[in-house]
Structure formats: structure tokens, C-alpha cells
Amino acid sequence: MIDEQVVEYLRSLVPERDELLQELESRAEELYIPILDLETMGFLRVFLAVAKPKSILEVGSAIGYSAIVMARATDAVLTTIERDPERAQEARRNLERAGLTERVQLLEGDALEIIPTLGEYDLIFLDAAKGQYPRFLELLHPHLKSGGILLSDNVLFQGLVSGDPEVKHKLRTMINRLREYNVMLTQHPDYETSILPVGDGLAVSVRV
């Protein structure tokens, strides 16, 4: 992983966010809710400005932070899925506060059940249960357009995925699934993939 001093420096360069995003950042830190790292958010804004997707699917809304960032960075219609009812309710409120309810549809429920009912997308942002990433790849594949982009967050997970094979028992299954996922992505015949040491690890895959 990137040296912590470098990370802090990069985060210090991220322009100040508006009041809503700063409020969500504080709430996420206080309640240990996983949201985008600042450096990942900065990369995502620039990447989306270049890619210009018209349709986005997000798997894992949490409190709506990343959906707000992505919707503001594009003109895309965005669908986001959240399983936890309380977080889904909070995400809805935050999307409404951001004035994005006309372009962002939040679907509440199990993404493993919802994904097969959806259409095709220009870009998919995967940030849900890490232990399910291999299964998500299978489900999401037919929903990503040719030339579309799959962004997978947290694929290095605190440096544990690339580190010692022995990890704490409670994390072992998740770490092994992430390792499996990274191999699946980088060796998949339908994707060109680069894994970036940005934030907690971001895989950028283009469907060829």
C-alpha cells in the first residue's frame, strides 16, 4: 500500500467539498460507515469526466456519498442498490438533499437478487460485500455494455490481499475471495484490467 505520509499529502490536496459531502464524511467517520476515500473520490471525479458514461450502476449505496459524487460528475442516469434498510433510507434523504432524485434511482434489497432484473450500463461501480465479489462479477458481466467500464473498490483491502497469506480467521474468507476476484478480473478474456493502489485498491476493467 502507499506510504501513509503520501496518502495524507494526497488527501490534503483534494479540494474542499461542499457542506453536504463534508457532513456525510464526518458521519461516516463517526459511525464507521465505509465510504469513498478522498483520493479515490478525486480519481473517480476525473475518470468520470473523461469516460462520460450515460448510465451507471452502483452496487452498495451505503449513505449515498459515492452516488452523489458520481451523479454530480456526470450527466448519467444512475441506479444504486443498498441492502441495509436504515442506510437505504438515509441514502434517499441525502440524494434528495443533493437534488438528485430525478437522475438517481435507489433500489433497496439484496443486489444478488436485483441485478439479474436490470438492463445494461456504460459503467458499473462495485462497492458491496467483498466476500461476494466473485459472484458479483458473474452476475454483472451480462449487464455491462461492450466497451463499458467496471470499477471495483477495496480490492487490496488494507493491504491484506497483497500481504501475508495468513490473516485473522474472521477476515480469511473475505481476503481469499478478494484474491480470487483479482485473479478472475486480470485473467478474464472479456476484460482489460489494471489494479491501482488508490485508496484501498481500485480495479479498473474495460469490457472488450
N, C-alpha and C positions, 0 to 999 in steps of 0.2 A: 504494500500500500504506500501511498505518497506520504512523505515525512510530514508530521503534524504541523511543524512550523510553516511548511509550504502551504498546507491546507488553510491555516489561519490567514496567511498572507493573501491567498486567492479569495477567501471569503471577505476579507477587508476591502477588496476591490469591487465587489458586487454592488451596483448602485442601490441606494436606499429604496425599499419597497414602499408601496402606499400603506395607509393606515390599516386596511383590512388584512393584507398579507402579513404585516408585522404582528397584528393581533393573533392571526392563526399560527404564526411561528411561535409566539410566546405560549399559546395554549398547548400546542403540540409538545413543546419542551417541558412544560409543567406536568402534563399528563402522560408523557412518554408515548405520544401518538406518532407513528412513523410517517414523516412527510419528506419531500424532496430536500436533499442537502442544497445549500445555497449555490455551490459550484455546479451541481447537476442542473439546478434551475437555470443558471446562467447559460450553460451549454444548450439546454433544451430550447430556450428562447431563440438563440442564434440558429440552431439547427432547424427549427420550425420555420423561421423566416426564410431560410434557403429552400427547404423542402416544399413549403406551401401546400400541405395536404388539404383536401376539401372535406374529408371525412375522417374522423378519429374515433377509435375505440380505446377506452381506458379500462383495465381490469384492476380494480382496487381503488375506490374513491377516497377512503378514509374520511377526512372532514372537508374535502373538496378543494384543497390547496392546489394540487397539480392540475386539476381540471380548469381552475380559474387561470392558472399560468398559461396553459396550452390554448385555451379559448381566446385569451387576450392577445396571444402571439400570432394568431391566425384568423382567417375568416371561416374556419371549418365548422361544420356541424359535428358535435361531439356527443358520444354515448359513453356513459361511465357506469360501472357496476360496483355495488357495495353490498356485502353480505350482512354486516352488523347493523341492526335496525337503528340503534342510537346514533351511530356515526352517519348512517344514510340520512337520518332526519337532520342532523347538524349540517351535513354537506348541502342539503337542499336549501337550508336557511342561508348558508354562505353564498351559494350560487345566486340566490335571489338578491342578496345584498350587493352582489357584484353586477347585477343587472344582466345575467347571462342565461336566464331560464328559457329564453326563446331559442337559443342555439345549443344548449346542453340538456340532454335527457339523462336523468339518473334512474337506473333500474336497480331495485332492491331485491336481493336474493342470491342464491348460490350461482356463481359465474359458470361453474361446470355444467349447470343445467340451462342457464340462459344463453350462453354462447352459441350452441347449435341452432337457436331460433333466429339468429341475427343475419344480416346481409354481409356485404363486402366493404372493406375500408382501405383507405390510402395509407393509414398509419395506425399501428396498434401499440399502446403503451402498457406493458405488463408490470404490475407492481402489487401483486396479491400474495397469497400464501406460497412461500418459497419452496416448501416441500412438494407442491403441486406443479411446479414449473414444467417438468417433462410432459405431464398430462395436458397442461395448458397449450404447449406447443402443438401437440396433435390436434387439439380442438380448434386452435386459432388458425392453423395453416390454411384451411379452405376459405377463411374469411378475410385473408389478406390478398389484395389485388396483385397481379403481376407487376413488378416494379415497385410494390409497396414496401413500407419500412416497418420492422418490428423492433421496438426499443424495450429491452428487458433490464429493469433496475435491480440493484443489490446482488448482482451475480458473483461478487467477490466476498460478500458478507463479512465485514470487519476483518478482512484478511485471512479468515479461517479456511476459505475454499482453496486458496493457493498455498496454505501453510502446512503444518504438520498433519499427516493423515489422521492422527489420534486427536479427537476433540471430545468435549464433555458429552456424556451419554445423552442428555436431553436435546443436544443440538446435532447429534451424529447423523440421524436420518435426514434432516434438512440439508446439512452440508453435503452429504453424499448425493442427494437428489440434485443439488445445485451443480456439483461436479459433473454429474451425468448430463444435466441440461447443457452445460457449456460445451461438452464434447458433442452432444447431439447437434447443437447450433453450428459449431465450427466445422463439422463434418457432413452437414446436411446438404444433399446435392441441389436443393432448391434455394439455398441461401448463400450469400456472401456476407461473412460476419467479421466484425472487429470488436474486441472487448477492450474497453477503455478504463484506465484507473481513475475515473472521475467519480467523486463522491464515494459510494460504497460499491462501485463497479457497475458500469453500464455497457450492455451488449447492444451494438447497432448492427442489425441484419437487414439486408435488402433481398427481397424475393426476386430471383432471376428467371 
